[in-house]
Amino acid sequence: MADNQAGVSIEDVSKTFTVRGGRQVEEVHVLDRVSLRVEPGEIIALTGLSGCGKTTLLRILLGLERPDSGRVVVNGTEVEGCGADRSMVFQNAQLFPWRTALENVEFGLEARGVSTQERRRTALEKLELVGLAHAADRRPDQLSGGMQQRVGLARALSVDPAVLLMDEPFGALDAQTREGLQAEVLRIHRETGKTIVFVTHDLDEAVLLADRVVLMAPAPGRIDRIFPIGLPRPRTDLMTVRGLEEFGAQRYEIWRRLMTGAPAQADAPAST
């Protein structure tokens, strides 16, 4: 197994939150015995209706939340908190407004005690990887939303995680910027081979990027079905990929299951 890759094993993970509203206390069963194996270098998309526990599962993978039962194992080691082998790209970039793009990317390395010279070199390298070396000295308010997300992606990559986690990182962006960043993720995956687990509500995005799409069902959150995506790699021309009959057919199959809980018909239309 390459140093920059790791397999992920989610084993019977359950999670319940206690929600207090006034005098009422409610136990919300968010995840119920979720199990999933992610192979090294694989891209997995988690999708499903709101409330099915996608983000909670991602936070458990990162180590921000602990499961009530079950466990997560990354590269043979049980997750007991945040670690350098995992990094997250959040729904919004969450950049420090007083830091430049370069200084934001350096932050994780700084927290790990990396020398000034080394973290500067690494941060510049990652900004170049996401196409933002020219904007290294700009602060967040001088960057577009898409550029801010690129900085967030560079920051996540700066610590060289074996597993990259992404929580709807492109959901608030316009369509053109979103498609550009989808292409960037595929390019970075080709160049780094990292294991990627991402959450999305966008079925086009899930089919476009992933090796497998994991459809989750709510109340409580659980895996409903896993869809292998047979589209060939590398997926460099995204417009061509979207035009493939197989792309439309696989998207429709997932959509039908999501909306009705029923398998796709053999004679169903390819897209909707």
N, C-alpha and C positions, 0 to 999 in steps of 0.2 A: 504494500500500500504506500502511495506517495505521501511525502510529508505534508503536502498541502491539501490532502484529502482525508476525509474520515467518514466511516459508516455511522449511521444513527439508528439506534434501536429504541423504540417507544414501546414499553411493555405494560399493558393493563393499567394505563394511567387514568385515574379518576380525580375529580376536583369538585368541591362544593364550597360556595361562598355564603357567608352569613350577611344578610342585608337587613339593616335596621332602618325603619321609617317611623318616626314618632315612638309610640309604645309597642309597635308591631315588630316582630323579628321573623324573618323568613329565611329558610335554607334553600338556596338555589343550586341545584345539581347541574353544574356546567359541563362536565365531561364524565363519561361513563365507560370505563374499561377500554380505552383507546389503545390499540396496538398497531404499530407500523414499522417496517424496516426500510430505511433509506440507504441505498448503496453508495459507496464512495464515488464522488463525481457526478451523482445523479441530480437532476432538477425536479423537485416535487412541488406541485401547486396544491394548496389547500383552498377549497371553495365550498360554498354552501350558503344557505339563507342566514340572515342576521340572527345572532344568538345561538349559533351551533358550536361555539367554543373555539373557533379558529385562532383568534388572537391569544386567548388564554393558553392554548396548546403551544403557540410560538413562544410565549413568555416563559412557559415551563421549560422549553428547549433551551432558551437563553440562560435560565437560572434565576429569573426575577421572581418566579412563583415556584412553590414546591407542591408536588402532587400530594393528595391525601393518601393515595395508595398507588402502587405501581412504581415504575422508575424509568428514567431515560439514561441510556448509555451511549456515549460518543467515543468512538475509537477504542472501545474496550474499557472505558472509565465511566463510572456512574456520575451523573451530573448532580452536584450538591450546591450549586451556586454559579454565579457568572465566572467565566474563565476565558483565557486568551485564545482557546480553540474555537470560540463562537463569537460572532459579532452580528449586530442588528442594524438594518436600515429601517427607520420608522416612517409612519404615515406622513409626517412632515419632517423636514430636515433637522429641526431642533438645534440650529447652530447658535453659538454664542455671538450676539450682535456686536460685541466690542472686539472680537477677534477677526483677523483676515481669514480668507479661505485657507491659506496655508496654515495659519495658526490653529484653525478649527481641525484640520486634518491631523495636525501634530498632537492634538490633545490626548488621545489614547496612549500614544507613545510616551508623552510627557508623564502621564500618570504611572507608567510602568518603569520610569526612571531611565529611559533611553537618553543618551547624550544629545546635546543640542545639535551637533553636527550630523549625527546619524539620523535623528528624527526629521531634521530639515531635508536631508537627502531622500528619505523614504517618502515624506509628504509630497515633495515635488514629483517624485516618480509616480505616485498614485494620482495626483492631479493631472499629470500627463496622460495616464492610462484612461481617465475619464474625459480627456479633451479640454482641460481647464488650466493648463500650465500658464496660459496668458493672463488668467484672472487671479493669480495667487495672492496678489496684494489688495484685492477688493474685499470690502466687508459685505455681510449678507444683504444689507439694504441696497447695495449696488449690483446685486445679482438677481436675475429672473428666478421664478419658482423652479424651473427646470434646472438651472445652474445650481441653485441651492441643493436640490436633490442629488446632483452629481457630486457636490462637495460631501454630502452625507454618505454617499456610496464610497467615495475615496477615503473618508474617515474610517468607515467600517472595514475597508480592505487594508488600511495602513498597518494593522496589527497582524496581518497575514493569518486570518482565521481559517481553519480547516472547513468550517461550516458557516455559510453566510445565510442569515435569516432576514426576511424582508416582509414587512407588514404593510401591505397596500401602499407601497412607496410612490406610486404614480397616480393614485386615485384622484388627487385634486388638480391634476395638470390638464392642459388642453390636449386634444387628440394628437396634434402634430408633435408636440413635445413628448407626449407619452410614447408614441411610436418610436421616436428617436432614442429614448431611454431603454425601451424594450430591445432595440437593436444593440445598444451598448451592453446590456446585461448578457446577451448571447455572445457578443464578441469577447467580453471579459471572461465568460465561462470557457470559451474556446482557448483563450490564452492562459488561464490559470487552472482549469480543471476542478475548481472548487465545488463542493457539495452545496446545493442551494435549496432552501425550503422557503417558499413565499406564499403569502396569503393574498387572495384577490377575489373580488366579486365579478370581475370581467372574464367571461368564459372565453372570449377571443384571446385574451392575454394568457389565460391558463393553457389553452391548447397550443398557442404559438410558442410558448417558452418551455413547457414542461416535457419530461419524459413520461411522467404519470400524473394524472389529475386525481386527487383524493377528494371525493364529494362527501361532505359531512352533513348530518341531519341533527336538528335541534331537539331539546327538551326530553332527555338530556343530550348533550353533544356526543356524537358517536360517528364512526365511519360507516357511511351507508354503502358506498361502492368505490372501487378504485378502477380508473380507466387508463390502460396503457395507451400512450400516444405514439402511433407508428410513423409519424412524419420523419423523413430522413434528415440527418444532420450532415454538414452544417446548414443551419437555416439563415443564410446571409441575405437573401432577397425576400423580405417579409411580404411584399406585395404579391410576389409569385406564390409564396407559401399560402397566403390567405385565399388565393384563387384555386388551390388544389381541391378536387372533389373530396378527397379524404379529410381535409381540414373541415369543410362544411359538415360532412357526415359525422365526424367525431364531436364537433361542437353541438350538433343537434341531439346526438345521443345523450350527452351530459345535460343539456337543457331540458330534454324530455323527462329524464330521471329527476332532475331538480324540481321541476314544476308539478309532476304528477306521481312520482315514485314508480313509474312504469318503465320497462325496457323499451328501447326504440323499436319501431316496426321495421321489418325488412324492406318494405316498400315506402317508407316515410321520405318526405322531401329532405334534401341534403342540408338545408339551412333554414333559419327562421329569423 
